[in-house]
Amino acid sequence: MSKPLLFAAVCAVASAVLPSQAAQLTAQESRWLRAAAPVLAYSKSIDLPVDVIVQPQAPAGAVPLAMGFDKGRCKLVLSMRGNPEAEQVLANVPADEQALLIEAMAAHELAHCWRYAQGEWHLLPAGFVETGHETSHDPALLAAAKAMRDTRREEGFADLVALAWIQRTQPGGYARVHGWLSGVRATVAVPGSGHDTRAWVGLAANGRQFDGRLSPFEAADALWREGLLRGDR
């Protein structure tokens, strides 16, 4: 599907979920969807069940682009209206480089959908088991620690898929995307938290580590496993 046709289809889906008075996409939403169009086209080509949702008003604390799941389908959610983070996330990026980074972000979110569709969400790959032993008088703290580990591993996989995607589609922009992503992950507020993926991003400084004969998901798998073996810390 060509980008114009794909974008028209995306607009149709987005408009269907908006109230009539807000059915028109904003310029910012249109720009992000155009940048994400190659990723959305790829999702269609491999039959991933992706719906695009445009929020008429961003909930408090929402990130601009996120993937959710509902009734067996993936929901790529744009939360841009009234959301200061939608501007801040690319505030220091030159205008001519923003589409590249948005495309990488869309590929990151598609990785979450792929894991969900494969029935592997929050699961370790075959042959891997949790090691170590945590103790606490509060079971809620143990559950929170496990949830954080699960999230970090999924985010690590998704970051690698985003990088594999860029190496596959725009290899000339790989260093730019890797540098930007490294900078974002280096500023996590709490080391070891759900978005601390430095263990994986650091393994992918060279895009040639990804096998271009494989899908982005398969290409990311070897480095993801290597990060897991190193203790994902």
N, C-alpha and C positions, 0 to 999 in steps of 0.2 A: 504494500500500500504506500502511495506517495505521501510525503509529509503533509501537503495541503489536505488530501483526503483523510489522512489519519487525524489531523488536527480538527477537521470538521466533525469527525466521529467522536472525538474526545469532547468537543464542545457540546455535542448533542447529549452525551451521557451526563456531562456536568450540569447542563441546563435542566435536565430532568429532575435533578435532586435539589434544585434551588426553588424558593418561592417565586411566584411570577414577577414580583417587583424587583427581584435581584437576579433574574435569569441571565442577564448579560455579564459575560466575564469581564473582569477588570483588565487593564493593560498589563499589570503585573502577573496576573494569573495566566493570561495568554502567552506572555513571554516564557514563563516557566513550563507551560505545557508544550510549547514549540520546542524548547530545549530537550524536553523529555520524550519527544515524539519517537526518536529511534529506539529507545528502550521499550516504549509501549508497543511499537510495531513488532519488535522481537518477541515480546510476551505473547502477542497474538499468534505469531508464527509457530510458537511451541505450545500453544493451547493452554497457557496459564490463565486461570480464571480471575482476571483483574477488572475491577470496576473503578472508575474515577469519580471521586466525590469532592465537590467544592463547597466548603463551609460558607454559609451566608454571613457568619460572624465567628471569628476564631475564639474558641474557649480560652479562658485564662491559662497561661503557661503552655499553650500548644506550640509544637514546632511547625515550621511552614509546610513540611512535606513528611508524611508518615504513612506506614502501612498497617492496616488493621485486617482482621479476619472476621467473617460472619457467615454462618450457614454454608461452609465449604467454599466460600469465595474470598478473594483478597480485595481489600478496599484501599486504593491509593488516595489519601486524603490531603487536599490542599487547604491549609488554614492560614489565609493571608490577610483577610479583611480585619482591620483593627488590631493587627499583630505586629508589634514593633520588631520582633525577631526576623520577620520576613525581609526587612531591609537590612538589619544588622548582620545577618549571616554572610552577606556578600559585600558589606560596607567597604572593605579595604581591597576589593578585587576590581581591577580595571574592567570597564564595561565590555570590552571585546573578549574577555576571558570568562565571563560569567556563565554563558551558555554551556561551556565545557564542564564547569563544576556542577551546574544543575543536572546535566546529563549523568555525571558520576553519582550524584545524590539519588537520582531516579534508579540507577542500576543497583545501588546499595539497597534501596527499598525493595526492588524486584527480587533480590536475593532472599529477603525475608519471606516473600510470597512463595518462592521456589521451595524453601525449606518446609514451609507449611504444607504446600501441595504434595510434597514427598512423604508427608507424615513423620518428618524428622525434627520438628520444632522442639527445641530444648533437649534434644537427644545427642549423646555422644556418638561418634562413628563406631562402626563395628570394630571390636577388639580393644576399645578404650573403656576404662572404668574409673570411677572416682577413687582417688587415693588420699591418704591423710585422714585425720579424725578431728572433728571440731566438737567442743563441749560448751555447754551453757546451761545455766539454770532456767533460762527462758526459751522455750521452744520456738517462740516467734522470732527470736534473733537468729536461730539456726535456719529457720525457713527463709528469712530475709537474706542471709548470707548465701544460701543455695540459689535463690532467685537472682542475686547479683552475679554469681558465677555463670548461671545459665544465660543471662542477658549479655554479659561480656563476651561469651563465646559466640553467640549469635551475631553480635555487633562486629566481632573480629572476622567472622566468615563473610559478612556483608561488605565490610571494608575491602577485603581481598577480592570479592566479586566485582566491586566497583572499579578497582584497579585493573583487574583482568579485562573488564569490558573496555576501558579506555585504551589499554594496550592493543586490544583487538580492533577497535574502531577508529581511534585517533592516537596512534602511537607517538606522534610528534608532541602531543600534549601530556604525555605520561608524567614527565618530571614535574610539570606544573601542578597536576592533580595530586601527585604523591607528596610534594612539598606542602601544599595547602592542607591536605588531610593530616599529615604529620604535625603541622602546627596546631590544628584543631584538637587533636588527641593529646598533645602535650600540655594543654591547658585544662584538663579535667580537674574538677575541684577536689575530688577524692581519689587518690591512687588506688587502683584495684576495683574501682566502681564499674557500673555497667557499661560505660562508654570508654573505659580505659583499654583501648585496643592496641597500645603501642607494641605489645609483644608480637603482633601480626604485621602491623604496618611496617615495622622495622625490618621484617624479613623480605619485604617486597620493594626495596629501593631500586632494583633493576627490573623493568617490565619484561625483559626477556626470560625471566624465570617462569612466566606463564606460557604454557603450551598452546599456541594459536590454533592447533588442530582440534582442540577440545572446546566444549561450551564454556562460557565464563564460570559457571558453577563447578564444572569438573576441573577446570584449570586452577581454580582457587583451592581445591580440596587438599592438595599436597602440602601447601604452605600452611593451611589451617591446621592440619594434623601435626606439622612440625611445631607450630606454636603451642598446641595442646601438650605435646611431649615435653616442651620446655617449661611446662607448668602454668601457661597462660598468665604470667605475671610480669 
